[in-house]
Amino acid sequence: MDWIIPILTLVVGLIAGFFGGAYYLRRQLSNMQMDEKQIQAMARSMGMNLNQKQLKQMTRSMKNMKLPGKFPKSK
């Protein structure tokens, strides 16, 4: 009995920590906003130079991007 409670507490803590961390990360990623200067800097670091039309398109796609909540159910 002296070793069951600490092991059970560890398992419950690991499970709760995993789900809490996943929830926090998903929330942070969904709230992430990038302005045009940050997008341009990211593109330059990858070796691309975006013109104004591409920059607006990239900004629009970043605003419309949604993270999937769960995997879709297969039929």
Secondary structure, DSSP 8 states (H G I E B T S, - for coil): -TTHHHHHHHHHHHHHHHHHHHHHHHHHHHT----HHHHHHHHHHTT----HHHHHHHHHHHHH----SS-----
